[in-house]
Amino acid sequence: MQKTTHDNQPLFDHGKVLILSLCHFVHDVYSSFLAPLLPFIIERFGLSLTQAGFLSTVMQFPALMNPYIGKLADRISVRYFIILAPAMTAIPMSLLGVAPSYGVLLILMFLTGISTSLFHVPAPALVYKVAGNKTGRGMSFYMTGGELARTLGPVFIISAVSLMGFDGYYPVMLVGILASVVMYYKFKDMPVTVNPKSTPSIRKTCIEMKAVLLPLSGILVVRGFMHACLTAFLPLYILKQSGDVWLAGIALSLFEAAGVAGILAVGSLSDRFGRKQLLVFCLVVAPISLLIFTAVSGWLQLLVLLITGFSLLSTTPVMLAMIQEYSVNGSSAANGVFMMISFLARSAVVVLVGYVADQLGLEKTFVICGVIGLAGIPFVFGLKARAPGGV
């Protein structure tokens, strides 16, 4: 039984939150490979930026199943989704260098997307259950695992490719497989059934949560433009400017590292100062800093990139906390709907961003994405609160 405070509020369970965060880290190290590997993939297969962006889109296609995965997670034990996720993602992402064709690349990305959905949909609901009276902090810890993975992932894979070559780095999958074995022994006795009772239909879940889902969907779409240009095309942007592959990988890592700091700070601060206030702050700073990033160069550009990463990536734990607080007893189905909207917004946008970059160039595309990002601010004021300590 979970411990409670003197006023019967459940306590923050550090051990379980850290285990889930570690699992998030291992899984997302592998899912972060695509962006730093894009220059090699584009050169190997002669792809346009639109085709390159479509790889990310295909990885998001399984997000269409997210609400159904969430509904399933509300009814049954999903520990094996979490246990198998590192291996299920590591294997296809480690085979990109030996893929014989663009079609095989698409299949590998689709398999990765399935694994990503099986992990990411139920995990936040579990975090909500073990975070007690500190939902924002729990989501911060959980998201830190993912962002730290995307910080170290590019450096890890660039190092592996440098040592073993693009077509020879596939042995790195062994780390993910080993992680799943370790996770089995850590999770096999952990009760992870979220809500064994009957759950409302997905349609009813959407209707009940429209007051928070609609504004957050607007934020996800406009934020998606900034997220797409930076996470998918930042290495290419830096590479075109400097011609340095290592600098391109390091820039993405710096961006993600700043996101780690932002996630740790903003999620916890939202417990104290309110979700809306922190969202407004991030949605003002992120697009402005992105526009400044395109106007400067050298070390100043890297400094501005840190500010952009801090503000842009730190919105996710706040939104996850809002979804769980607004839903009934921290529903995985509610999170599944949110994750579906999030992934679809990002996947659709990244192809559009790739197309615009093909037509206008990456520098102009980054400016356009920054301007679009400013449109996210009005959506925050449409959010409605319902839970104590919520927005």
C-alpha positions as CSV (number, residue, x, y, z in Angstrom):
1,M,0.0,0.0,0.0
2,Q,1.3,3.5,-0.9
3,K,2.3,5.7,2.1
4,T,0.3,8.8,2.7
5,T,0.8,12.2,4.4
6,H,-0.9,13.4,7.6
7,D,-3.8,14.7,5.5
8,N,-4.2,11.3,3.7
9,Q,-2.5,12.5,0.5
10,P,-0.3,9.8,-1.1
11,L,3.4,10.3,-0.9
12,F,5.9,10.6,-3.7
13,D,7.4,7.2,-4.3
14,H,10.9,8.0,-5.3
15,G,12.0,4.4,-6.0
16,K,9.2,3.5,-8.4
17,V,9.4,6.9,-10.2
18,L,13.1,6.4,-10.7
19,I,12.7,2.9,-12.1
20,L,10.1,4.1,-14.6
21,S,12.4,7.0,-15.5
22,L,15.3,4.7,-16.1
23,C,13.2,2.5,-18.4
24,H,12.2,5.6,-20.3
25,F,15.9,6.6,-20.6
26,V,17.0,3.2,-22.1
27,H,14.1,3.1,-24.5
28,D,14.5,6.6,-25.8
29,V,18.2,6.3,-26.4
30,Y,17.4,4.1,-29.4
31,S,14.4,6.1,-30.6
32,S,16.7,9.2,-30.7
33,F,19.0,7.6,-33.4
34,L,17.0,8.9,-36.4
35,A,17.9,12.6,-36.5
36,P,21.7,12.2,-36.1
37,L,21.7,9.3,-38.7
38,L,19.7,11.3,-41.2
39,P,22.7,12.7,-43.0
40,F,24.1,9.2,-43.5
41,I,20.6,7.9,-44.6
42,I,20.1,10.7,-47.0
43,E,23.5,10.2,-48.6
44,R,23.1,6.4,-48.8
45,F,19.7,6.4,-50.4
46,G,19.7,9.8,-52.2
47,L,16.6,11.1,-50.3
48,S,15.0,14.5,-50.4
49,L,14.3,16.3,-47.1
50,T,10.6,15.4,-47.6
51,Q,11.4,11.7,-47.9
52,A,13.7,12.0,-44.9
53,G,10.9,13.7,-42.9
54,F,8.5,10.9,-43.9
55,L,10.7,8.4,-42.0
56,S,9.8,10.2,-38.8
57,T,6.1,10.3,-39.9
58,V,6.0,6.5,-40.4
59,M,7.4,6.0,-36.9
60,Q,4.4,8.0,-35.6
61,F,1.7,6.0,-37.6
62,P,1.2,3.5,-34.7
63,A,0.1,6.4,-32.6
64,L,-3.3,5.9,-34.2
65,M,-3.6,2.9,-31.9
66,N,-2.7,4.9,-28.7
67,P,-6.3,5.3,-27.4
68,Y,-6.9,1.6,-27.8
69,I,-3.6,0.7,-26.1
70,G,-4.5,3.1,-23.3
71,K,-7.9,1.5,-22.9
72,L,-6.3,-2.0,-22.8
73,A,-3.8,-0.7,-20.2
74,D,-6.6,0.5,-18.0
75,R,-8.0,-3.1,-17.8
76,I,-5.0,-5.4,-17.7
77,S,-1.5,-5.7,-16.4
78,V,0.9,-4.0,-18.9
79,R,4.3,-4.7,-17.2
80,Y,5.5,-6.7,-20.2
81,F,4.8,-3.7,-22.5
82,I,7.4,-1.8,-20.4
83,I,9.8,-4.7,-20.0
84,L,10.0,-5.5,-23.8
85,A,10.1,-1.9,-25.0
86,P,13.9,-1.4,-24.9
87,A,14.6,-4.5,-26.9
88,M,11.7,-4.0,-29.3
89,T,13.0,-0.5,-30.1
90,A,16.7,-1.3,-30.0
91,I,16.6,-4.0,-32.7
92,P,15.0,-2.1,-35.6
93,M,16.9,1.2,-34.8
94,S,20.2,-0.7,-34.8
95,L,19.5,-2.2,-38.3
96,L,19.1,1.1,-40.2
97,G,22.6,0.9,-41.5
98,V,22.1,-2.5,-43.1
99,A,18.7,-1.8,-44.6
100,P,18.8,-2.6,-48.3
101,S,16.2,-0.1,-49.5
102,Y,14.1,2.9,-48.5
103,G,11.1,0.6,-48.2
104,V,12.9,-1.5,-45.5
105,L,13.8,1.7,-43.7
106,L,10.1,2.5,-43.5
107,I,9.3,-1.0,-42.1
108,L,11.9,-0.6,-39.4
109,M,10.6,2.8,-38.5
110,F,7.0,1.4,-38.3
111,L,8.2,-1.4,-35.9
112,T,9.9,1.2,-33.7
113,G,6.7,3.2,-33.6
114,I,4.7,0.2,-32.4
115,S,7.2,-0.3,-29.5
116,T,7.2,3.4,-28.7
117,S,3.4,3.4,-28.4
118,L,3.3,0.3,-26.2
119,F,5.7,2.0,-23.7
120,H,4.7,5.6,-23.8
121,V,0.9,5.3,-23.4
122,P,0.7,3.4,-20.1
123,A,3.9,4.8,-18.5
124,P,2.6,8.3,-17.6
125,A,-0.5,6.8,-15.9
126,L,1.8,4.6,-13.8
127,V,3.9,7.6,-12.9
128,Y,0.8,9.5,-11.9
129,K,-0.2,6.6,-9.5
130,V,3.2,6.5,-7.8
131,A,3.9,10.3,-7.8
132,G,1.4,10.8,-5.0
133,N,0.8,14.5,-4.3
134,K,3.6,15.7,-6.6
135,T,2.3,14.9,-10.1
136,G,4.3,17.6,-11.8
137,R,7.5,16.4,-10.1
138,G,6.8,12.8,-11.1
139,M,6.2,13.8,-14.7
140,S,9.4,15.8,-14.6
141,F,11.5,12.8,-13.4
142,Y,9.8,10.6,-16.0
143,M,10.4,13.0,-18.9
144,T,13.9,13.7,-17.7
145,G,14.7,10.0,-18.5
146,G,13.5,10.5,-22.1
147,E,15.2,13.9,-22.6
148,L,18.5,12.7,-21.1
149,A,18.3,9.8,-23.5
150,R,17.9,12.2,-26.4
151,T,20.8,14.2,-25.1
152,L,23.2,11.3,-24.9
153,G,21.7,9.2,-27.8
154,P,23.1,11.4,-30.6
155,V,26.6,11.3,-29.1
156,F,26.3,7.6,-28.5
157,I,25.2,6.7,-32.0
158,I,27.7,9.1,-33.8
159,S,30.5,7.6,-31.7
160,A,29.3,4.1,-32.7
161,V,29.1,5.0,-36.4
162,S,32.6,6.6,-36.2
163,L,34.1,3.5,-34.7
164,M,32.1,0.8,-36.6
165,G,30.8,2.6,-39.7
166,F,27.2,3.3,-40.7
167,D,26.6,-0.3,-41.9
168,G,28.4,-1.9,-38.9
169,Y,26.9,-0.3,-35.8
170,Y,24.2,-2.9,-35.4
171,P,25.8,-4.6,-32.3
172,V,24.6,-1.7,-30.2
173,M,21.2,-3.4,-30.1
174,L,22.7,-5.8,-27.4
175,V,22.5,-3.0,-24.8
176,G,18.8,-2.6,-25.4
177,I,18.2,-6.4,-25.2
178,L,20.2,-6.6,-22.0
179,A,18.2,-3.7,-20.6
180,S,14.9,-5.7,-21.2
181,V,16.4,-8.6,-19.3
182,V,17.3,-6.4,-16.4
183,M,13.9,-4.7,-16.5
184,Y,12.2,-8.1,-16.3
185,Y,13.8,-8.8,-12.9
186,K,13.0,-5.3,-11.7
187,F,9.4,-5.2,-13.0
188,K,8.1,-8.8,-12.8
189,D,6.7,-8.4,-9.3
190,M,5.6,-4.8,-9.6
191,P,1.8,-4.4,-9.8
192,V,1.1,-2.2,-12.7
193,T,-2.6,-2.8,-13.3
194,V,-4.0,0.8,-13.4
195,N,-7.7,0.3,-13.3
196,P,-9.1,-3.2,-13.6
197,K,-12.7,-2.0,-13.6
198,S,-14.6,-1.2,-16.8
199,T,-13.5,2.0,-18.4
200,P,-15.5,4.5,-20.5
201,S,-15.4,4.3,-24.3
202,I,-12.8,6.3,-26.2
203,R,-15.5,8.5,-27.6
204,K,-16.8,9.3,-24.1
205,T,-13.2,9.9,-22.8
206,C,-12.7,12.5,-25.6
207,I,-16.0,14.2,-24.8
208,E,-15.4,14.3,-21.1
209,M,-11.9,15.8,-21.6
210,K,-12.5,18.1,-24.5
211,A,-12.1,21.2,-22.3
212,V,-8.5,20.3,-21.8
213,L,-7.8,18.2,-25.0
214,L,-8.9,20.9,-27.5
215,P,-6.6,23.7,-26.2
216,L,-3.7,21.3,-25.7
217,S,-4.2,20.0,-29.2
218,G,-3.8,23.5,-30.5
219,I,-0.6,24.0,-28.5
220,L,0.8,20.6,-29.7
221,V,0.3,21.6,-33.4
222,V,1.9,25.0,-33.2
223,R,4.7,23.7,-30.9
224,G,5.1,20.8,-33.4
225,F,6.6,23.2,-36.0
226,M,9.3,24.3,-33.6
227,H,9.8,20.7,-32.4
228,A,10.0,19.3,-35.9
229,C,12.6,21.7,-37.3
230,L,14.9,21.4,-34.3
231,T,14.7,17.6,-33.4
232,A,14.5,16.4,-37.0
233,F,16.6,18.9,-38.9
234,L,18.9,20.6,-36.4
235,P,21.9,18.3,-37.3
236,L,21.4,19.1,-41.0
237,Y,21.0,22.8,-40.3
238,I,24.3,22.9,-38.3
239,L,26.0,20.6,-40.8
240,K,25.1,22.9,-43.8
241,Q,26.5,25.9,-41.8
242,S,29.7,24.3,-40.5
243,G,30.3,21.1,-42.4
244,D,31.2,19.5,-39.0
245,V,29.4,16.2,-38.3
246,W,30.5,16.1,-34.7
247,L,29.3,19.7,-34.1
248,A,25.9,18.7,-35.6
249,G,25.5,15.9,-33.2
250,I,26.7,18.0,-30.2
251,A,24.3,20.8,-31.0
252,L,21.4,18.3,-30.8
253,S,22.7,17.0,-27.5
254,L,23.0,20.5,-26.1
255,F,19.5,21.2,-27.2
256,E,18.2,18.1,-25.5
257,A,20.4,18.7,-22.4
258,A,18.8,22.1,-21.9
259,G,15.4,20.3,-22.3
260,V,16.4,18.0,-19.4
261,A,17.1,21.0,-17.2
262,G,13.8,22.6,-18.3
263,I,11.8,19.5,-17.6
264,L,13.2,19.1,-14.1
265,A,12.5,22.7,-13.3
266,V,9.2,23.5,-15.0
267,G,7.3,20.3,-14.0
268,S,8.1,20.8,-10.4
269,L,7.5,24.5,-10.5
270,S,4.1,23.9,-12.0
271,D,3.1,22.1,-8.8
272,R,3.7,25.3,-6.9
273,F,2.9,28.1,-9.3
274,G,0.2,26.6,-11.6
275,R,0.2,24.8,-15.0
276,K,-1.1,27.7,-17.0
277,Q,1.5,30.2,-15.8
278,L,4.4,27.9,-16.7
279,L,2.9,27.1,-20.1
280,V,2.6,30.7,-20.9
281,F,6.2,31.4,-19.9
282,C,7.5,28.5,-22.1
283,L,5.3,29.3,-25.1
284,V,6.6,32.9,-25.1
285,V,10.3,32.2,-24.6
286,A,10.6,29.2,-27.0
287,P,9.6,30.9,-30.3
288,I,11.4,34.1,-29.5
289,S,14.6,32.3,-28.8
290,L,14.2,30.2,-31.9
291,L,14.0,33.3,-34.0
292,I,17.1,34.7,-32.3
293,F,18.9,31.4,-33.0
294,T,18.5,31.9,-36.7
295,A,19.8,35.5,-36.5
296,V,23.1,34.8,-34.7
297,S,26.1,32.5,-35.1
298,G,29.0,30.9,-33.3
299,W,29.0,30.4,-29.6
300,L,26.1,32.8,-29.2
301,Q,24.0,30.6,-31.4
302,L,24.7,27.6,-29.1
303,L,23.8,29.7,-26.0
304,V,20.4,30.7,-27.6
305,L,19.9,27.0,-28.5
306,L,20.1,26.1,-24.8
307,I,17.4,28.6,-24.0
308,T,15.2,27.3,-26.8
309,G,15.6,23.7,-25.6
310,F,14.9,24.7,-22.0
311,S,11.6,26.4,-22.8
312,L,10.4,24.2,-25.7
313,L,10.9,20.7,-24.3
314,S,9.8,21.6,-20.7
315,T,6.1,21.9,-21.7
316,T,5.5,18.2,-22.0
317,P,5.5,17.2,-18.2
318,V,3.1,20.1,-17.5
319,M,0.7,18.9,-20.2
320,L,1.0,15.2,-19.1
321,A,0.2,16.3,-15.5
322,M,-2.9,18.2,-16.7
323,I,-4.2,15.2,-18.6
324,Q,-3.8,12.9,-15.7
325,E,-5.3,15.3,-13.2
326,Y,-8.3,16.1,-15.5
327,S,-9.0,12.4,-16.2
328,V,-10.8,10.0,-13.8
329,N,-8.2,8.3,-11.5
330,G,-5.3,8.9,-13.9
331,S,-6.6,7.1,-17.0
332,S,-4.2,5.5,-19.5
333,A,-7.0,5.8,-22.1
334,A,-7.0,9.6,-21.6
335,N,-3.2,9.6,-22.0
336,G,-3.6,7.4,-25.1
337,V,-5.8,10.0,-26.7
338,F,-3.4,12.8,-25.8
339,M,-0.4,10.8,-27.1
340,M,-2.3,10.1,-30.4
341,I,-2.9,13.8,-30.9
342,S,0.7,14.6,-30.0
343,F,2.3,12.1,-32.3
344,L,-0.1,12.8,-35.2
345,A,0.5,16.5,-34.9
346,R,4.3,16.0,-34.9
347,S,4.3,13.5,-37.7
348,A,2.1,15.6,-40.0
349,V,4.1,18.7,-39.3
350,V,7.5,17.2,-39.8
351,V,6.6,16.2,-43.4
352,L,5.3,19.8,-44.0
353,V,8.5,21.2,-42.5
354,G,10.6,19.0,-44.7
355,Y,8.6,20.1,-47.8
356,V,9.0,23.8,-46.9
357,A,12.7,23.2,-46.3
358,D,13.0,21.6,-49.8
359,Q,11.4,24.7,-51.3
360,L,12.8,27.6,-49.2
361,G,15.8,26.2,-47.5
362,L,16.3,25.3,-43.8
363,E,17.2,28.8,-42.6
364,K,13.9,30.3,-43.8
365,T,12.0,27.3,-42.6
366,F,13.4,27.7,-39.0
367,V,12.2,31.4,-39.1
368,I,8.7,30.4,-40.3
369,C,8.5,27.7,-37.5
370,G,9.4,30.3,-34.9
371,V,6.7,32.7,-36.1
372,I,4.1,29.9,-36.0
373,G,5.2,29.0,-32.5
374,L,3.9,32.3,-31.2
375,A,0.4,31.2,-32.1
376,G,0.4,28.8,-29.2
377,I,-0.1,31.4,-26.5
378,P,-3.8,32.1,-26.9
379,F,-4.6,28.3,-26.5
380,V,-3.3,28.3,-22.9
381,F,-6.1,30.7,-21.8
382,G,-8.7,28.3,-23.1
383,L,-7.7,25.6,-20.7
384,K,-10.0,24.7,-17.8
385,A,-9.0,23.3,-14.4
386,R,-10.9,20.6,-12.5
387,A,-8.5,18.9,-10.1
388,P,-7.2,20.3,-6.8
389,G,-3.7,21.7,-7.4
390,G,-4.2,21.6,-11.1
391,V,-3.9,24.4,-13.6
